[in-house]
Amino acid sequence: MTELPPLESSVLPAGIRSRFVRDINGLDVHLLEAGYEDGGRPCILLLHGFPELAYSWRHVMAPLAAAGFHVVAPDQRGYGRTTGWDPDYDGDVRSFRLLNLVRDVLGLVSALGHREVAAVVGHDFGSPVAAWCALVRPDVFRSVVLMSAPFAGPPALPLGTAHAAQRQAASGTDIHEALAKLSRPRKHYQWYYSTRAANADMHGCPQGVHAFLRAYYHHKSADWPGNRPFRLASWTAAELAKMPTYYIMDLDKDMAATVAPEMPSPAAIAACRWLPDRELAVYSNEYVRTGFQGGLQWYRCRTQGIDTAELQVFSGGAIEVPSLFIAGSSDWGIYQVPGSIERMQDTACTRLRGVHLIAGAGHWVQQEQPERVSDLLLGFLQQEAGT
């Protein structure tokens, strides 16, 4: 990839700079940074999800820095202006394993001169990265905040199978077969994102990347009136199909075609205060240049079980550092895996300080309601500093 300049200061809020840190686990990492003027500040690390960037944290960085923190938000492996990752569908997908993403983060923290991080905060697919940071290196990541995606714990190892009289055959219908057989045939978005076609479908979509992202962000936000999430009873086709089509897609549609009918009107776009078009252009310009495959590789590691075996080393483990969960009350991500939020509360996070569902926010909670998110983060950090 061609060497890139930092983001122009004109697109960044006051007090935030863009720069690069070289040679981090094979990457040249682009990051946004606030509170960098003087040394000795405790670090807060902010990890974005898909299809996002470090830029997704722009509205919460300054308030955290004003409270005395060194605030760092990288473009993660596969995203934005970070380079050194393999963009080929047939390339090194294993480099996108969760523990290698943790290694990226750990290397960045060390390069920045920090021996520990006051809080690692992850949103969407950044949430499991943050969770694994806290689980495997609690000595470095002293607390964790998970947003939009609950952490249900490490994948379990089968228990007691050596004592079974005979191995029982797997029962039940494959979930993908069952979704396809519904009266309205459907498919799961994560498995769609794992297909070879997904990147080209979005990158080369008829409406263009900018319009695709506008519709996608709108569809998953509190601005879309259909986002009224509720708990699902089970991981079955009939239950999963109750979710919107950005999660359980129509079988014959790609993601660009799925969100296109939900494109907001010009008046609605002009009235969108949390994502005006000039800010959306930062995302669309980056994705026009990079495509989406880098982020899609993360989904392939999950759906193809590429890192399951090494994560099972931690089977039965839990996050022992103080933790917090934040999401929008209109975010279906809370419930997309039935039982996950309950397992997070019951066993996966032993020192969970609270679960906050913010009114007026959908999936993009730190962008839709940044003031409320900033207040919750600072309250959590201040509480832990006083204990």
Secondary structure per residue as TSV (DSSP state, phi and psi in degrees):
chain	resnum	aa	ss	phi	psi
A	1	M	-	360.0	144.2
A	2	T	-	-68.3	140.0
A	3	E	-	-63.8	135.0
A	4	L	-	-110.9	152.9
A	5	P	-	-80.9	165.6
A	6	P	-	-62.9	165.0
A	7	L	-	-62.3	145.3
A	8	E	-	-66.2	139.1
A	9	S	G	-62.1	-22.0
A	10	S	G	-66.2	-20.6
A	11	V	G	-96.6	-1.8
A	12	L	S	-107.7	144.1
A	13	P	-	-62.3	157.1
A	14	A	T	-57.4	139.8
A	15	G	T	89.0	-0.9
A	16	I	E	-113.6	132.9
A	17	R	E	-119.9	158.3
A	18	S	E	-111.7	133.2
A	19	R	E	-157.8	178.3
A	20	F	E	-119.0	146.6
A	21	V	E	-121.6	121.3
A	22	R	E	-89.6	154.0
A	23	D	E	59.5	57.1
A	24	I	E	-110.7	99.8
A	25	N	T	52.5	41.5
A	26	G	T	87.3	-1.1
A	27	L	E	-110.0	152.1
A	28	D	E	-103.1	107.8
A	29	V	E	-91.2	125.2
A	30	H	E	-89.8	135.9
A	31	L	E	-141.6	158.0
A	32	L	E	-104.1	146.9
A	33	E	E	-146.5	137.1
A	34	A	E	-136.8	154.2
A	35	G	S	72.1	30.1
A	36	Y	-	-94.8	-3.2
A	37	E	S	-66.8	-32.6
A	38	D	S	-132.2	148.5
A	39	G	S	-79.9	172.6
A	40	G	-	86.1	-0.8
A	41	R	-	-77.2	143.7
A	42	P	-	-66.0	146.6
A	43	C	E	-95.6	140.2
A	44	I	E	-119.1	129.1
A	45	L	E	-111.0	128.7
A	46	L	E	-115.8	121.2
A	47	L	E	-115.9	120.3
A	48	H	-	-83.6	173.7
A	49	G	-	-119.0	-150.5
A	50	F	T	-115.0	140.8
A	51	P	T	-93.3	89.6
A	52	E	-	-127.4	-167.7
A	53	L	-	-151.7	173.8
A	54	A	G	-52.4	-31.9
A	55	Y	G	-58.2	-21.0
A	56	S	G	-61.8	-19.7
A	57	W	G	-96.7	7.1
A	58	R	H	-56.5	-32.4
A	59	H	H	-85.8	-14.3
A	60	V	H	-105.5	-11.0
A	61	M	H	-68.5	-45.8
A	62	A	H	-64.0	-44.5
A	63	P	H	-60.2	-37.3
A	64	L	H	-68.7	-41.0
A	65	A	H	-65.0	-38.4
A	66	A	H	-63.2	-24.3
A	67	A	T	-85.6	2.5
A	68	G	T	106.5	12.5
A	69	F	-	-103.5	151.9
A	70	H	E	-90.0	113.3
A	71	V	E	-108.3	125.0
A	72	V	E	-128.3	128.1
A	73	A	E	-131.0	105.3
A	74	P	E	-88.3	152.1
A	75	D	-	-72.2	117.7
A	76	Q	-	-76.6	170.6
A	77	R	T	-50.7	125.8
A	78	G	T	97.9	-1.1
A	79	Y	S	-129.0	147.7
A	80	G	T	57.0	-130.9
A	81	R	T	-95.3	1.1
A	82	T	-	-72.3	132.5
A	83	T	B	-125.4	168.9
A	84	G	S	108.4	-5.3
A	85	W	S	-95.3	159.0
A	86	D	-	-88.4	115.7
A	87	P	-	-87.1	2.2
A	88	D	-	-87.8	132.2
A	89	Y	T	-55.2	-36.1
A	90	D	T	-92.2	12.0
A	91	G	S	-88.8	-149.9
A	92	D	-	-83.8	78.0
A	93	V	G	-67.9	-25.5
A	94	R	G	-65.6	-20.6
A	95	S	G	-69.0	-10.2
A	96	F	G	-98.7	11.8
A	97	R	S	-61.1	151.7
A	98	L	H	-58.6	-42.9
A	99	L	H	-70.1	-26.1
A	100	N	H	-74.8	-32.1
A	101	L	H	-65.4	-37.9
A	102	V	H	-62.1	-41.3
A	103	R	H	-61.4	-40.1
A	104	D	H	-55.3	-49.5
A	105	V	H	-64.7	-44.8
A	106	L	H	-61.9	-41.4
A	107	G	H	-64.4	-38.9
A	108	L	H	-64.7	-45.8
A	109	V	H	-57.9	-45.1
A	110	S	H	-65.2	-43.5
A	111	A	H	-61.6	-31.1
A	112	L	T	-79.6	-4.1
A	113	G	T	91.0	16.3
A	114	H	-	-104.1	132.9
A	115	R	S	-89.3	-18.4
A	116	E	-	-149.7	165.0
A	117	V	B	-123.5	127.4
A	118	A	S	-61.8	-38.8
A	119	A	E	-156.4	135.6
A	120	V	E	-105.9	127.3
A	121	V	E	-120.7	124.9
A	122	G	E	-127.8	138.4
A	123	H	E	-118.2	141.5
A	124	D	T	57.5	-126.4
A	125	F	T	-71.3	-13.1
A	126	G	H	-70.7	-20.2
A	127	S	H	-65.3	-48.9
A	128	P	H	-65.1	-30.8
A	129	V	H	-63.8	-46.2
A	130	A	H	-60.9	-41.7
A	131	A	H	-61.3	-45.4
A	132	W	H	-69.7	-32.8
A	133	C	H	-55.8	-48.8
A	134	A	H	-70.1	-33.5
A	135	L	H	-73.4	-43.3
A	136	V	H	-91.7	-21.5
A	137	R	-	-135.3	64.4
A	138	P	T	-65.1	-19.1
A	139	D	T	-70.6	-23.8
A	140	V	T	-98.0	-48.2
A	141	F	B	-98.3	98.2
A	142	R	-	-79.7	-16.0
A	143	S	-	-158.1	165.9
A	144	V	E	-143.5	141.3
A	145	V	E	-123.0	123.3
A	146	L	E	-106.1	134.2
A	147	M	E	-124.6	128.2
A	148	S	S	74.8	-30.6
A	149	A	S	-118.8	105.0
A	150	P	-	-63.2	150.9
A	151	F	-	-104.8	117.8
A	152	A	-	-93.0	0.3
A	153	G	-	104.7	170.7
A	154	P	S	-63.5	155.3
A	155	P	-	-63.1	139.3
A	156	A	-	-81.5	148.4
A	157	L	-	-87.7	142.6
A	158	P	-	-58.6	137.1
A	159	L	-	-113.3	130.5
A	160	G	S	77.7	15.4
A	161	T	G	-70.1	-23.9
A	162	A	G	-69.6	-18.7
A	163	H	G	-97.2	-3.3
A	164	A	-	-72.0	140.6
A	165	A	S	-62.3	-36.6
A	166	Q	S	-156.9	152.5
A	167	R	-	-70.1	127.2
A	168	Q	-	-80.8	137.7
A	169	A	-	-67.4	144.5
A	170	A	-	-60.7	134.7
A	171	S	-	-108.7	161.8
A	172	G	S	91.8	162.9
A	173	T	-	-88.9	141.4
A	174	D	-	-53.3	134.2
A	175	I	H	-63.1	-33.8
A	176	H	H	-73.6	-38.4
A	177	E	H	-63.3	-41.8
A	178	A	H	-65.8	-41.2
A	179	L	H	-62.3	-42.2
A	180	A	H	-67.1	-22.6
A	181	K	T	-92.1	-1.6
A	182	L	S	-62.1	157.9
A	183	S	S	-59.4	-32.3
A	184	R	S	-108.3	96.9
A	185	P	-	-59.9	137.4
A	186	R	E	-134.4	171.9
A	187	K	E	-150.7	155.9
A	188	H	E	-86.6	134.3
A	189	Y	H	-62.1	-33.5
A	190	Q	H	-67.9	-35.3
A	191	W	H	-75.8	-32.9
A	192	Y	H	-62.6	-44.8
A	193	Y	H	-61.3	-20.3
A	194	S	T	-86.7	-3.8
A	195	T	S	-82.3	157.2
A	196	R	T	-61.8	-32.0
A	197	A	H	-77.5	-20.1
A	198	A	H	-60.0	-44.0
A	199	N	H	-61.2	-49.1
A	200	A	H	-64.3	-36.0
A	201	D	H	-56.8	-41.7
A	202	M	H	-87.2	-43.6
A	203	H	H	-67.5	-35.3
A	204	G	T	-108.4	25.3
A	205	C	-	-65.9	151.9
A	206	P	T	-58.8	-35.0
A	207	Q	T	-80.2	-11.0
A	208	G	-	89.1	155.0
A	209	V	H	-62.7	-40.6
A	210	H	H	-61.6	-47.9
A	211	A	H	-67.9	-37.0
A	212	F	H	-58.9	-49.2
A	213	L	H	-64.9	-37.6
A	214	R	H	-58.9	-48.0
A	215	A	H	-66.7	-39.3
A	216	Y	H	-64.6	-49.7
A	217	Y	H	-62.8	-40.8
A	218	H	H	-63.3	-45.5
A	219	H	H	-60.5	-32.9
A	220	K	T	-98.5	7.5
A	221	S	S	-98.7	173.0
A	222	A	T	-70.6	-11.7
A	223	D	T	-71.3	-23.3
A	224	W	S	-85.8	118.8
A	225	P	T	-67.2	-15.5
A	226	G	T	-78.6	-6.7
A	227	N	-	-84.3	90.2
A	228	R	-	-130.6	73.1
A	229	P	-	-70.4	156.2
A	230	F	-	-151.6	162.9
A	231	R	-	-67.1	139.7
A	232	L	-	-98.0	145.9
A	233	A	S	-74.8	-30.5
A	234	S	S	-166.3	165.5
A	235	W	S	-85.2	71.7
A	236	T	S	-128.3	159.0
A	237	A	H	-59.4	-43.9
A	238	A	H	-62.7	-37.4
A	239	E	H	-75.0	-47.1
A	240	L	H	-60.1	-33.5
A	241	A	T	-68.9	-7.1
A	242	K	T	-75.8	-14.3
A	243	M	S	-80.2	158.5
A	244	P	-	-61.7	164.3
A	245	T	T	-71.5	-12.7
A	246	Y	T	-72.4	-15.2
A	247	Y	T	-104.3	-50.4
A	248	I	E	-113.4	93.9
A	249	M	E	-77.3	155.5
A	250	D	E	-64.1	138.7
A	251	L	T	-58.2	-34.3
A	252	D	T	-95.6	10.3
A	253	K	-	-119.5	146.7
A	254	D	-	-88.8	178.7
A	255	M	H	-70.2	-36.7
A	256	A	H	-63.1	-41.7
A	257	A	H	-70.2	-29.8
A	258	T	H	-64.5	-45.4
A	259	V	H	-89.0	-16.7
A	260	A	G	-54.2	-42.5
A	261	P	G	-65.9	-15.0
A	262	E	G	-96.6	10.7
A	263	M	-	-57.9	123.2
A	264	P	-	-68.8	158.4
A	265	S	-	-70.3	160.9
A	266	P	H	-54.3	-37.3
A	267	A	H	-66.5	-41.4
A	268	A	H	-66.5	-38.2
A	269	I	H	-64.2	-44.1
A	270	A	H	-63.1	-29.4
A	271	A	T	-89.2	-3.1
A	272	C	-	-77.6	103.0
A	273	R	S	-79.0	-29.1
A	274	W	S	-81.2	-17.9
A	275	L	S	-148.3	72.2
A	276	P	-	-64.1	159.9
A	277	D	H	-59.8	-33.1
A	278	R	H	-66.0	-30.6
A	279	E	H	-80.4	-39.1
A	280	L	H	-58.4	-33.4
A	281	A	H	-62.5	-27.7
A	282	V	H	-62.4	-44.8
A	283	Y	H	-65.5	-51.7
A	284	S	H	-64.4	-37.5
A	285	N	H	-62.4	-39.7
A	286	E	H	-67.8	-44.2
A	287	Y	H	-73.3	-28.9
A	288	V	H	-60.4	-39.5
A	289	R	H	-75.4	-43.5
A	290	T	H	-96.5	-21.7
A	291	G	-	72.1	-172.5
A	292	F	S	-110.6	-2.1
A	293	Q	H	-63.0	-34.1
A	294	G	H	-56.3	-48.0
A	295	G	H	-69.2	-33.5
A	296	L	H	-68.3	-25.8
A	297	Q	H	-61.2	-32.5
A	298	W	H	-59.3	-42.8
A	299	Y	H	-65.0	-36.4
A	300	R	H	-63.9	-39.7
A	301	C	H	-59.7	-36.4
A	302	R	H	-74.1	-53.6
A	303	T	H	-72.4	-26.7
A	304	Q	T	-94.4	2.2
A	305	G	T	65.3	28.6
A	306	I	T	-64.8	-35.0
A	307	D	T	-110.8	11.1
A	308	T	H	-60.4	-45.4
A	309	A	H	-61.6	-44.7
A	310	E	H	-72.2	-28.7
A	311	L	H	-72.4	-27.2
A	312	Q	G	-68.2	-12.0
A	313	V	G	-57.1	-28.1
A	314	F	G	-101.3	14.4
A	315	S	T	-52.7	131.4
A	316	G	T	87.3	-8.0
A	317	G	-	-80.1	170.8
A	318	A	-	-149.3	164.3
A	319	I	B	-80.2	118.6
A	320	E	-	-99.9	-13.1
A	321	V	S	-82.6	161.2
A	322	P	-	-56.4	140.7
A	323	S	E	-140.2	161.3
A	324	L	E	-146.3	147.1
A	325	F	E	-122.0	132.6
A	326	I	E	-133.1	137.0
A	327	A	E	-155.6	165.4
A	328	G	E	-77.5	144.5
A	329	S	T	-67.7	-15.9
A	330	S	T	-102.1	22.6
A	331	D	-	-101.5	114.1
A	332	W	G	-69.6	-15.8
A	333	G	G	-58.4	-26.3
A	334	I	G	-59.9	-35.9
A	335	Y	T	-115.9	5.6
A	336	Q	S	-66.3	-24.9
A	337	V	S	-111.7	101.3
A	338	P	T	-55.2	131.9
A	339	G	T	92.7	-12.4
A	340	S	H	-66.8	-44.7
A	341	I	H	-67.0	-32.7
A	342	E	H	-67.2	-42.8
A	343	R	H	-66.0	-36.3
A	344	M	I	-59.8	-44.7
A	345	Q	I	-72.8	-34.1
A	346	D	I	-86.7	-40.1
A	347	T	I	-136.9	-33.4
A	348	A	I	-75.3	-28.8
A	349	C	B	-124.3	103.3
A	350	T	T	-76.9	-16.8
A	351	R	T	-126.4	48.3
A	352	L	E	-72.3	119.5
A	353	R	E	-88.8	-15.0
A	354	G	E	170.7	158.6
A	355	V	E	-123.8	117.3
A	356	H	E	-119.1	119.4
A	357	L	E	-108.0	114.4
A	358	I	E	-92.1	123.3
A	359	A	T	-64.8	145.2
A	360	G	T	80.7	13.5
A	361	A	-	-133.0	140.5
A	362	G	-	-101.2	-130.2
A	363	H	S	-72.8	-29.4
A	364	W	-	-94.7	57.2
A	365	V	H	-59.8	-40.8
A	366	Q	H	-75.0	-12.5
A	367	Q	H	-97.9	-38.6
A	368	E	H	-73.1	-37.2
A	369	Q	S	-134.5	63.4
A	370	P	H	-65.9	-32.6
A	371	E	H	-65.1	-43.9
A	372	R	H	-66.6	-41.1
A	373	V	H	-63.0	-44.6
A	374	S	H	-59.2	-43.4
A	375	D	H	-61.9	-42.5
A	376	L	H	-66.5	-41.5
A	377	L	H	-63.0	-46.5
A	378	L	H	-66.6	-38.6
A	379	G	H	-62.1	-42.1
A	380	F	H	-63.7	-46.3
A	381	L	H	-65.2	-40.2
A	382	Q	H	-68.0	-38.7
A	383	Q	H	-61.5	-44.7
A	384	E	H	-71.5	-32.6
A	385	A	H	-66.6	-26.7
A	386	G	T	-90.1	-4.1
A	387	T	-	-97.0	360.0
